[in-house]
Each structure stands twice: as C-alpha cells, then as structure tokens.
Amino acid sequence: MTILAVLVILGVGGLLFLAGYGLRLLVGRRQLGSAERHAKEVLEQAARDAKTVLHKGELDAKEFLNTLRKDFEGETRDRRNEIAQLEKRLHQREEVLDRKLDVLDRKDKELTDRARQLGTREQALKTKEDQLSQLIAEENEKLKSVASLTSEQAKQLLLSRIDQECRSEAGLVIKRIEEETRKDAQAIARKVLVETMQRCAAEFSVESTTAAVPLPNEEMKGRIIGREGRNIKAFELATGVDLIVDDTPDVVTLSSFDLMRREIARAALERLMADGRIHPARIEEIVEKVKREFDQSVQQEGEKALAELNLHGMHAELVKLLGRLRYRTSYGQNCLLHLKESAFICGMIAAELGLDQRMAKRCALMHDIGKAVSHEVEGPHALIGAELAKRYGEPPEVVHSIEAHHEDVVPSTVYAVLTIVADSISGSRPGARGDTLEAYVKRLQTLEHLCDSFKGVAKAYAIQAGREVRVMVQPERVTDLEAIALAREIKKKVESAIEFPGQIKITVIRETRTIEYAR
C-alpha cells in the first residue's frame, strides 16, 4: 500500500506538473502576443508622431521662406523707390544746370553785345571829337577874318548868325508842338471812341489755351499721375486735353486750344479730387457725366443771352447753338460775348434812327451763329448761319443780315448794314481780338480735321501745342497692321498739307474692350 500510494502520489504530481507546465506555456504565449501587439502600436504611434513632426517642420520652413521672400521684396521695392527718387533729383538738377547754362549763355551774349556797343560808342565819340576839333579850327579862322572887319560888318555877321540860330530853334519848337498836338488829337479821338463803346457796358474775354487748376496738396499730383502714368493717360484720352504736371507747387495745368474741352477737363478734375477715387474707370465715368451736364449748361447760356437782350420766340436748336458759342473764340474774342455786345450796339443805333430795336438786336445777335457748326460743315460761316436761321424759321431780315455781314451777299436792307457796323465796332475796338491766338487755334483744328478724314478714325486730339496728335481708331474697322500703315499715311498727309515748325508726333491708338455682365 505504501508503494502504491507513493506511485499514485508520483503520478498525480507528474500530472499536476504537466498541467502546470502546459498552463505556463499557454500564459506565456498570450503574454507574448499582447507584448507584440503593444510593440506594434508603439511603432505605429511613433511613425505617426514622426510624420506630424516632419509636416510641421515643412510648414515652418515654408513660412520662414515666405517671410524671407517678403522681406527681400520689400527691401528691393524700397531700394527701387530710392533709386527712382535719386534719378528724379538728378533729372531736376540737370534741368537746373541747363537753365543756369542758358542764363550764362544769355549773359555772355549780353556782355558781348554791350562790349560791341561800347566800341561803337567809343568810335562815335572819337568821330565827334574830330568834328569838334575841326569846328574849333574853323571858328578860329573865322575869328581871324572877323578881326579884320569893321564894327558894322562884324555886327551884321553876328546878327546873321543869331537869326539862323533863332530860325533853327523856332523850327524845332514848331515841330515839337505839332507832334504834341498830333498825340493829343489821337488821345482825344481814342477817348471819344472808348466812351462811345462803353455805353453798351459789355464785357469781353480773351481766352488763352491753358488753365491752371489748384490742388489741395502736393500728394495729389502723384494720385493724378497714377501708377506708371495710367490715370493721366486715361484722363487725356477721355478729355482730349493735355494735362501738364510740373514743379509748380499745388498747381497742374490743362492745355487745349478748344475752350469747351478745357472747361470739361477742369470740372472733371476738380470732381475727381473732391471724390478721392482716381482711377481710369472712374475718370471715364466722371468725364462722361460732366459732358452731359455741359450739354445742359449750353442750353442755359443761350437762354440767358436771350433774356439779357429781351428777345423771345427763338427755336430751341438755335438757342442751343447760341449757347455753344460761349465756348468758342474768334481771334481771341469770346463769340457769345461778341454777339451780345454787337446786339447792344446795333440796338442803340437803331433807336437813334427810329428803327425796330428788337429786330436790330436779333440780326446782330444771330450774325455769327454759323461759327457754332463751321468746324463740322464746309463753307463760310455766314452762309452756314443763314441756312440754319432759314431752316428754323427766323425772319427774312435776320437771314439776310447773317449772310451779308461779311458781304458774301450784297447787303440790301438797313438791318444788314447796321449788323455790319455793329460787328465792326465790337471786333475792332482796342484789345478785343488777337490774330496770333486765332492762327494757332486754326492750325490745331486743321490738324485734327485732317486726321479725322481718314477711314476708321474715331477721334483725333491735337495736344502739346500741336507737337503731338493722338488718333483713336475703331478696333472693329482697323487692325494692328493697318494702324501702323495709317500712322504713315497721316504722317505723309500732314507733311504735304500743313506748314509747321519742328516736328509733330503722330500716335495711333487701337484699344479693344470686352464687357460682360454677371447676373
């Protein structure tokens, strides 16, 4: 029993050992699988963390590079601005030096002229000294001869010389009195003429070709010019006026021979400065708006002129044409003011003669109406105006006075003669007109009309005092290659048809715009 018990115990112990060993193996395998899974998760988490760190590093590097690029671009831009300012200052210094050199040249020339004049005077003085010495010698000889004369003979000789000297002085006095009398007579005649003209108390205006526009500050010049000159180019194209920005403080200059264009440009520029938004699209919008308003003001100017003269019953189209003459000059004299002045003078003369004052005023007021469209229609403005007056129902006396005021037609009525007289008085009084300005304006108008005559040209503007003409063409009718050929054709036509000093720059501009509306 003891051995059997021992064997049983040993068997049970062996079984328990085997069971424990198997259980241990099972538990070890489970722990190993769990450890492997944990290790795998740790590796995956490490990989994800590594990717996150790498991505963050890339973002930081890109941000750092962008910061460096912006800093570099800012420094480059500042450097360019400094270089541009330095170039501008150098250019200004060059201009100052050029002006100083011109002044020195003029002074050198003046000194040379003075030296030459002094030499001439010195020679003249020397000649006079020689003449004086000769006269003294002659007088000495005469005194020697007189010494041998009797007292009576010497007395007669002395009286003869005194008589000659008195006659000479009397002639000088008479000549001086005649000159003074002639001057006084001219002054009296001029005074009478001026007093006669002042009865109508009509003002007149001599228009120049430039207008100064004050600026609120110097910074406004840069805004008007715009980046790379875009604003100033858009303004000049929209108005047909040359905008001059120079060193004059707080002022820019508008230059154009056309008074209406210049006034439209002035009003548009003042509105742009008040609005503050200065860019090409806004410039075109403001210019178009001002042009529409000027069309209304033209009608008002015509109505105002009729009200001042107490005239009524005129066709609306004639009133509008009359108002357009407010922005037209003839030999430097404002056309509308000239017409009103002529009407006042003609009315006063008619009153003195016992004629119809209103008819006389109407004839004189309408005599230059053809000038409102003479740049659009071929022919003398007198005949053009007569045709307009007849078309819009003016009386026959008015029509005849218009066509006869430059004697294109022989005047056959008293009102036509009075119109000629009033026109002559208003146009010929001192200071009323200037031929030089009118010739200049006609040359620029001829240049524009010549360019407008070519096929495909939309509009031409003469700027820079006629030294440049900008020709805008219709893009649907003129291609880029045809624009090049057109510039050459205009150049040849200008050279053959117009006499001008220096040279004229011809710029043909072809611009295509495409507009769509998003709804």
C-alpha positions as CSV (number, residue, x, y, z in Angstrom):
1,M,0.0,0.0,0.0
2,T,2.7,2.3,0.8
3,I,4.4,1.8,-2.6
4,L,1.1,2.1,-4.4
5,A,0.4,5.3,-2.6
6,V,3.7,6.6,-3.5
7,L,3.2,5.7,-7.1
8,V,-0.2,7.4,-7.1
9,I,1.2,10.4,-5.5
10,L,4.0,10.5,-8.0
11,G,1.5,10.0,-10.9
12,V,-0.7,12.8,-9.6
13,G,2.3,15.0,-9.1
14,G,3.5,14.3,-12.6
15,L,0.1,15.1,-14.0
16,L,0.0,18.3,-12.0
17,F,3.5,19.2,-13.2
18,L,2.5,18.6,-16.8
19,A,-0.7,20.6,-16.3
20,G,1.2,23.5,-14.7
21,Y,3.8,23.4,-17.4
22,G,1.1,23.5,-20.1
23,L,-0.7,26.3,-18.4
24,R,2.6,28.2,-18.1
25,L,3.2,27.8,-21.8
26,L,-0.3,29.0,-22.6
27,V,0.0,32.0,-20.4
28,G,3.5,32.8,-21.9
29,R,2.1,32.7,-25.4
30,R,-0.7,35.0,-24.5
31,Q,1.6,37.5,-22.9
32,L,3.9,37.3,-25.9
33,G,1.1,38.1,-28.3
34,S,0.0,41.0,-26.1
35,A,3.5,42.3,-26.0
36,E,3.9,42.1,-29.7
37,R,0.6,44.0,-30.3
38,H,1.7,46.7,-27.8
39,A,5.1,46.9,-29.6
40,K,3.3,47.3,-32.9
41,E,1.0,50.0,-31.6
42,V,4.0,51.8,-30.1
43,L,5.8,51.6,-33.5
44,E,2.7,52.9,-35.4
45,Q,2.3,55.8,-32.9
46,A,6.0,56.6,-33.3
47,A,5.5,56.7,-37.1
48,R,2.5,59.0,-36.8
49,D,4.4,61.3,-34.5
50,A,7.4,61.3,-36.9
51,K,5.1,62.3,-39.8
52,T,3.5,65.0,-37.7
53,V,6.9,66.5,-36.7
54,L,8.1,66.3,-40.3
55,H,4.9,68.0,-41.7
56,K,5.2,70.7,-39.0
57,G,8.9,71.2,-39.9
58,E,8.0,71.6,-43.6
59,L,5.3,74.2,-42.8
60,D,7.7,76.1,-40.5
61,A,10.3,76.0,-43.3
62,K,7.8,77.3,-45.9
63,E,6.7,80.1,-43.6
64,F,10.3,81.1,-42.9
65,L,11.0,81.1,-46.7
66,N,7.9,83.3,-47.3
67,T,9.0,85.7,-44.6
68,L,12.4,85.9,-46.1
69,R,10.9,86.4,-49.6
70,K,8.6,89.2,-48.4
71,D,11.4,90.9,-46.6
72,F,13.6,90.7,-49.7
73,E,10.8,92.1,-51.9
74,G,10.1,94.9,-49.5
75,E,13.8,95.8,-49.4
76,T,14.0,95.6,-53.2
77,R,11.0,97.8,-53.6
78,D,12.3,100.4,-51.2
79,R,15.6,100.3,-53.0
80,R,13.9,100.8,-56.3
81,N,11.9,103.8,-54.9
82,E,15.1,105.3,-53.6
83,I,16.8,104.8,-57.0
84,A,13.8,106.4,-58.7
85,Q,13.8,109.4,-56.4
86,L,17.6,109.7,-56.9
87,E,17.0,109.6,-60.7
88,K,14.3,112.2,-60.4
89,R,16.5,114.5,-58.3
90,L,19.4,114.0,-60.8
91,H,17.0,114.9,-63.6
92,Q,15.8,118.0,-61.8
93,R,19.5,119.0,-61.1
94,E,20.2,118.5,-64.8
95,E,17.3,120.8,-65.7
96,V,18.5,123.4,-63.2
97,L,22.0,123.2,-64.6
98,D,20.7,123.5,-68.2
99,R,18.7,126.6,-67.1
100,K,21.8,128.1,-65.5
101,L,23.8,127.4,-68.6
102,D,21.2,129.1,-70.7
103,V,21.3,132.1,-68.3
104,L,25.1,132.2,-68.5
105,D,24.9,132.0,-72.3
106,R,22.5,134.9,-72.4
107,K,24.6,136.9,-70.0
108,D,27.7,136.2,-72.1
109,K,25.8,137.3,-75.2
110,E,24.6,140.4,-73.5
111,L,28.2,141.2,-72.4
112,T,29.4,140.7,-75.9
113,D,26.7,143.0,-77.3
114,R,27.5,145.6,-74.6
115,A,31.2,145.4,-75.5
116,R,30.3,145.9,-79.2
117,Q,28.0,148.8,-78.3
118,L,30.7,150.4,-76.2
119,G,33.2,150.0,-79.0
120,T,30.7,151.6,-81.4
121,R,30.0,154.5,-78.9
122,E,33.8,155.0,-78.4
123,Q,34.2,155.2,-82.2
124,A,31.3,157.7,-82.4
125,L,32.8,159.8,-79.6
126,K,36.1,159.8,-81.3
127,T,34.5,160.9,-84.6
128,K,32.6,163.7,-82.7
129,E,35.9,164.8,-81.1
130,D,37.5,165.1,-84.5
131,Q,34.5,167.0,-85.8
132,L,34.6,169.3,-82.8
133,S,38.3,170.0,-83.3
134,Q,37.6,170.8,-86.9
135,L,34.8,173.2,-85.9
136,I,37.0,174.9,-83.4
137,A,39.7,175.4,-86.1
138,E,37.1,176.8,-88.5
139,E,35.8,179.2,-85.8
140,N,39.3,180.3,-85.1
141,E,39.8,181.0,-88.8
142,K,36.5,182.9,-88.9
143,L,37.5,185.0,-85.8
144,K,40.8,185.8,-87.6
145,S,38.8,187.0,-90.6
146,V,36.4,189.0,-88.4
147,A,39.2,190.7,-86.7
148,S,39.9,192.5,-90.0
149,L,36.2,193.6,-90.4
150,T,34.7,196.9,-89.4
151,S,32.3,197.1,-86.4
152,E,29.3,197.4,-88.7
153,Q,30.4,194.4,-90.7
154,A,31.0,192.4,-87.5
155,K,27.6,193.4,-86.2
156,Q,25.8,192.3,-89.4
157,L,27.7,188.9,-89.3
158,L,26.7,188.4,-85.6
159,L,23.0,189.3,-86.4
160,S,23.0,186.9,-89.3
161,R,24.3,184.0,-87.1
162,I,21.7,184.9,-84.4
163,D,19.0,184.9,-87.0
164,Q,20.0,181.5,-88.3
165,E,20.1,180.0,-84.8
166,C,16.7,181.5,-83.9
167,R,15.1,180.1,-87.0
168,S,16.6,176.7,-86.3
169,E,15.3,176.7,-82.7
170,A,11.9,178.0,-83.8
171,G,11.7,175.2,-86.3
172,L,12.4,172.7,-83.5
173,V,9.8,174.3,-81.3
174,I,7.2,174.2,-84.1
175,K,7.9,170.5,-84.8
176,R,7.6,169.6,-81.1
177,I,4.3,171.5,-80.9
178,E,3.0,169.7,-84.0
179,E,3.9,166.3,-82.5
180,E,2.3,167.1,-79.2
181,T,-0.8,168.3,-80.9
182,R,-1.0,165.2,-83.0
183,K,-0.6,163.0,-79.9
184,D,-3.3,165.0,-78.0
185,A,-5.6,164.7,-81.0
186,Q,-5.1,160.9,-81.1
187,A,-5.7,160.6,-77.4
188,I,-8.9,162.7,-77.6
189,A,-10.2,160.7,-80.5
190,R,-9.4,157.4,-78.6
191,K,-11.2,158.8,-75.5
192,V,-14.3,159.7,-77.6
193,L,-14.3,156.2,-79.2
194,V,-13.9,154.4,-75.8
195,E,-16.7,156.5,-74.2
196,T,-19.0,155.6,-77.1
197,M,-18.2,151.9,-76.8
198,Q,-18.6,151.9,-73.0
199,R,-22.3,152.8,-73.4
200,C,-23.1,149.2,-74.0
201,A,-21.0,148.1,-71.0
202,A,-20.4,144.6,-72.5
203,E,-17.5,142.7,-71.1
204,F,-15.2,140.7,-73.4
205,S,-12.9,137.8,-72.9
206,V,-9.6,137.0,-74.4
207,E,-9.2,133.2,-73.8
208,S,-5.8,131.6,-73.6
209,T,-5.0,128.0,-74.4
210,T,-4.1,126.9,-70.8
211,A,-5.9,126.8,-67.5
212,A,-4.4,126.3,-64.0
213,V,-6.1,124.0,-61.6
214,P,-5.2,124.4,-57.9
215,L,-4.5,121.2,-55.9
216,P,-5.2,120.6,-52.2
217,N,-1.6,119.3,-51.7
218,E,1.4,118.1,-53.5
219,E,0.5,114.4,-52.9
220,M,-2.5,114.9,-55.3
221,K,0.0,115.1,-58.2
222,G,1.1,111.5,-57.7
223,R,-2.5,110.4,-57.5
224,I,-3.4,112.2,-60.7
225,I,-0.5,110.6,-62.5
226,G,-1.2,107.2,-61.1
227,R,0.9,104.0,-61.3
228,E,3.0,104.1,-64.4
229,G,1.0,107.1,-65.6
230,R,-2.2,105.2,-66.1
231,N,-4.5,107.9,-64.6
232,I,-3.1,110.8,-66.5
233,K,-3.1,108.8,-69.8
234,A,-6.8,107.8,-69.2
235,F,-7.7,111.5,-68.4
236,E,-6.0,112.8,-71.6
237,L,-7.7,110.2,-73.8
238,A,-11.1,110.8,-72.3
239,T,-10.9,114.7,-72.5
240,G,-8.6,115.4,-75.4
241,V,-6.7,117.8,-73.2
242,D,-3.0,117.9,-72.3
243,L,-2.5,117.6,-68.5
244,I,0.8,119.2,-67.5
245,V,2.3,118.3,-64.1
246,D,5.4,120.2,-63.4
247,D,7.4,121.6,-60.4
248,T,4.9,124.4,-59.8
249,P,3.6,123.9,-56.2
250,D,0.0,122.8,-55.7
251,V,-1.0,123.5,-59.3
252,V,-1.4,121.5,-62.5
253,T,-2.0,123.0,-66.0
254,L,-4.6,122.0,-68.6
255,S,-3.6,122.8,-72.2
256,S,-6.0,122.7,-75.2
257,F,-7.0,125.1,-77.9
258,D,-10.6,124.0,-77.5
259,L,-12.3,126.1,-74.7
260,M,-15.1,123.6,-74.1
261,R,-12.7,120.6,-73.8
262,R,-10.6,122.6,-71.4
263,E,-13.6,123.6,-69.2
264,I,-14.9,120.0,-69.2
265,A,-11.5,118.8,-68.2
266,R,-11.2,121.4,-65.4
267,A,-14.7,120.4,-64.0
268,A,-13.9,116.7,-64.2
269,L,-10.5,117.1,-62.5
270,E,-12.0,119.1,-59.7
271,R,-14.7,116.5,-59.1
272,L,-12.2,113.7,-59.1
273,M,-10.1,115.4,-56.5
274,A,-13.1,116.1,-54.3
275,D,-14.3,112.5,-54.7
276,G,-10.9,111.0,-54.0
277,R,-11.3,107.9,-56.2
278,I,-8.9,108.5,-59.1
279,H,-8.5,105.5,-61.4
280,P,-9.2,105.0,-65.2
281,A,-12.7,103.7,-64.9
282,R,-13.8,106.5,-62.5
283,I,-12.1,109.1,-64.7
284,E,-14.1,108.0,-67.8
285,E,-17.3,107.9,-65.7
286,I,-16.8,111.5,-64.3
287,V,-15.8,112.9,-67.7
288,E,-18.9,111.5,-69.4
289,K,-21.1,112.9,-66.6
290,V,-19.5,116.3,-66.9
291,K,-20.0,116.3,-70.7
292,R,-23.8,115.6,-70.2
293,E,-24.0,118.4,-67.7
294,F,-22.2,120.8,-70.1
295,D,-24.8,120.0,-72.8
296,Q,-27.5,121.3,-70.4
297,S,-25.4,124.4,-69.5
298,V,-25.0,125.2,-73.2
299,Q,-28.8,125.5,-73.4
300,Q,-28.9,127.7,-70.3
301,E,-26.2,130.0,-71.7
302,G,-28.3,130.6,-74.8
303,E,-31.5,131.3,-72.8
304,K,-29.6,133.7,-70.6
305,A,-28.3,135.6,-73.6
306,L,-31.8,136.0,-75.0
307,A,-33.1,137.1,-71.6
308,E,-30.4,139.8,-71.3
309,L,-31.4,141.2,-74.7
310,N,-35.1,140.8,-74.0
311,L,-35.6,138.6,-77.1
312,H,-38.1,135.7,-77.3
313,G,-39.6,133.2,-79.8
314,M,-36.4,131.6,-81.0
315,H,-36.2,127.9,-81.9
316,A,-34.7,125.6,-79.2
317,E,-32.0,124.3,-81.6
318,L,-30.8,127.9,-82.4
319,V,-30.8,128.6,-78.6
320,K,-28.5,125.6,-78.1
321,L,-26.2,126.7,-80.9
322,L,-26.1,130.2,-79.4
323,G,-25.0,128.7,-76.1
324,R,-22.3,126.7,-77.7
325,L,-20.6,129.9,-78.8
326,R,-19.9,130.6,-75.1
327,Y,-17.1,128.1,-75.5
328,R,-15.8,129.4,-78.9
329,T,-13.4,132.2,-79.6
330,S,-12.7,134.2,-82.7
331,Y,-9.3,136.0,-82.9
332,G,-9.2,135.6,-79.1
333,Q,-12.6,137.2,-78.5
334,N,-15.4,135.1,-76.9
335,C,-18.0,134.6,-79.6
336,L,-21.1,134.8,-77.4
337,L,-19.9,138.0,-75.7
338,H,-19.1,139.5,-79.1
339,L,-22.6,138.7,-80.3
340,K,-24.2,140.2,-77.2
341,E,-22.0,143.3,-77.5
342,S,-22.9,143.7,-81.2
343,A,-26.6,143.3,-80.4
344,F,-26.5,146.1,-77.8
345,I,-24.6,148.4,-80.2
346,C,-26.9,147.6,-83.1
347,G,-30.0,148.2,-80.8
348,M,-28.7,151.6,-79.7
349,I,-28.0,152.7,-83.3
350,A,-31.5,151.5,-84.4
351,A,-33.0,153.5,-81.6
352,E,-31.2,156.7,-82.8
353,L,-32.6,156.0,-86.3
354,G,-36.1,155.3,-85.2
355,L,-36.0,151.6,-86.3
356,D,-37.2,148.4,-84.6
357,Q,-34.7,147.8,-81.8
358,R,-35.6,144.2,-81.2
359,M,-35.2,143.3,-84.9
360,A,-31.8,145.0,-85.0
361,K,-30.7,143.2,-81.8
362,R,-31.9,139.9,-83.3
363,C,-30.0,140.4,-86.5
364,A,-26.8,141.3,-84.7
365,L,-27.1,138.5,-82.1
366,M,-27.5,135.9,-84.8
367,H,-24.9,137.1,-87.3
368,D,-22.2,134.6,-86.2
369,I,-24.4,131.6,-85.4
370,G,-22.8,129.7,-88.2
371,K,-19.5,129.6,-86.2
372,A,-21.2,127.1,-83.8
373,V,-21.1,124.4,-86.6
374,S,-18.5,125.8,-89.0
375,H,-16.0,123.2,-87.9
376,E,-18.5,120.5,-88.8
377,V,-19.8,121.8,-92.1
378,E,-17.9,123.0,-95.1
379,G,-18.3,126.6,-96.2
380,P,-18.3,130.2,-94.9
381,H,-19.9,130.6,-91.5
382,A,-22.1,133.5,-92.8
383,L,-23.8,131.3,-95.4
384,I,-24.0,128.3,-93.0
385,G,-25.6,130.6,-90.3
386,A,-28.1,132.0,-92.9
387,E,-29.1,128.4,-93.9
388,L,-29.6,127.5,-90.2
389,A,-31.7,130.6,-89.5
390,K,-33.9,130.0,-92.5
391,R,-34.4,126.3,-91.6
392,Y,-35.5,127.2,-88.0
393,G,-38.0,129.9,-89.0
394,E,-36.1,133.2,-88.5
395,P,-37.5,136.3,-90.2
396,P,-36.1,137.2,-93.7
397,E,-34.4,140.3,-92.3
398,V,-32.4,138.1,-89.9
399,V,-31.5,135.6,-92.6
400,H,-30.3,138.3,-94.9
401,S,-28.3,140.1,-92.2
402,I,-26.5,136.9,-91.4
403,E,-25.5,136.1,-95.0
404,A,-24.5,139.7,-95.8
405,H,-22.5,140.6,-92.7
406,H,-19.2,139.6,-94.4
407,E,-20.5,140.8,-97.8
408,D,-20.7,137.3,-99.2
409,V,-24.1,138.7,-100.3
410,V,-24.6,142.4,-101.1
411,P,-26.5,144.0,-98.2
412,S,-29.9,145.2,-99.3
413,T,-31.6,146.1,-96.0
414,V,-30.9,148.7,-93.3
415,Y,-30.7,146.0,-90.7
416,A,-27.9,144.2,-92.7
417,V,-25.9,147.4,-92.8
418,L,-26.4,148.0,-89.1
419,T,-25.3,144.5,-88.4
420,I,-22.1,145.1,-90.4
421,V,-21.4,148.3,-88.5
422,A,-22.0,146.8,-85.0
423,D,-19.8,143.8,-85.9
424,S,-17.0,146.0,-87.0
425,I,-17.2,148.2,-83.8
426,S,-17.2,145.2,-81.5
427,G,-14.4,143.4,-83.3
428,S,-12.1,146.4,-84.0
429,R,-12.0,148.2,-80.7
430,P,-8.7,148.1,-78.8
431,G,-7.9,144.8,-77.1
432,A,-10.9,142.9,-78.4
433,R,-9.0,140.4,-80.6
434,G,-5.6,138.8,-81.2
435,D,-4.6,137.4,-84.5
436,T,-1.8,135.2,-83.2
437,L,-4.0,133.0,-81.0
438,E,-6.6,132.6,-83.8
439,A,-3.9,131.4,-86.2
440,Y,-2.6,129.0,-83.7
441,V,-6.1,127.6,-82.9
442,K,-6.9,127.3,-86.7
443,R,-3.7,125.3,-87.2
444,L,-4.6,122.8,-84.5
445,Q,-8.2,122.5,-85.8
446,T,-6.9,121.8,-89.3
447,L,-4.6,119.1,-87.9
448,E,-7.5,117.4,-86.1
449,H,-9.8,117.6,-89.1
450,L,-7.1,116.2,-91.4
451,C,-6.6,113.2,-89.1
452,D,-10.4,112.7,-88.7
453,S,-10.8,112.5,-92.5
454,F,-9.1,109.0,-92.7
455,K,-11.2,105.9,-92.8
456,G,-11.6,104.1,-89.4
457,V,-10.6,107.1,-87.3
458,A,-13.0,107.6,-84.3
459,K,-11.5,110.8,-82.9
460,A,-8.2,112.8,-83.1
461,Y,-6.9,115.2,-80.5
462,A,-4.1,117.7,-81.0
463,I,-2.1,118.2,-77.8
464,Q,1.3,119.6,-76.6
465,A,0.6,122.8,-78.5
466,G,0.3,120.9,-81.8
467,R,3.5,119.0,-81.4
468,E,1.6,115.7,-80.9
469,V,-1.7,114.3,-82.3
470,R,-3.3,111.2,-80.8
471,V,-5.6,109.3,-83.2
472,M,-8.1,106.9,-81.7
473,V,-9.3,104.3,-84.3
474,Q,-12.2,101.9,-84.4
475,P,-10.9,98.5,-83.5
476,E,-13.5,96.6,-85.5
477,R,-12.5,98.5,-88.7
478,V,-8.7,98.9,-88.3
479,T,-6.3,96.0,-87.4
480,D,-3.0,96.4,-85.7
481,L,-1.1,96.2,-89.0
482,E,-3.5,98.7,-90.6
483,A,-2.9,101.0,-87.7
484,I,0.8,101.1,-88.5
485,A,0.1,101.9,-92.1
486,L,-2.5,104.5,-91.0
487,A,0.2,106.3,-89.0
488,R,2.4,106.5,-92.0
489,E,-0.4,107.8,-94.2
490,I,-1.3,110.5,-91.7
491,K,2.4,111.5,-91.5
492,K,2.6,111.9,-95.2
493,K,-0.7,113.9,-95.4
494,V,0.4,116.2,-92.6
495,E,3.8,116.9,-94.2
496,S,2.2,117.8,-97.5
497,A,-0.9,119.7,-96.3
498,I,0.3,121.7,-93.2
499,E,3.2,124.1,-92.6
500,F,4.5,123.7,-89.0
501,P,7.7,124.4,-87.1
502,G,9.8,121.5,-85.7
503,Q,8.1,118.1,-85.8
504,I,4.7,116.5,-85.0
505,K,4.4,113.2,-83.2
506,I,1.6,111.1,-84.5
507,T,0.3,108.4,-82.1
508,V,-2.4,105.9,-83.4
509,I,-4.2,104.2,-80.6
510,R,-6.2,101.0,-81.1
511,E,-8.0,99.7,-78.0
512,T,-10.3,96.7,-77.7
513,R,-12.7,96.4,-74.8
514,T,-14.8,93.4,-73.9
515,I,-17.7,93.8,-71.4
516,E,-19.8,91.1,-69.8
517,Y,-22.3,91.4,-67.0
518,A,-22.6,88.7,-64.3
519,R,-26.1,88.2,-63.1
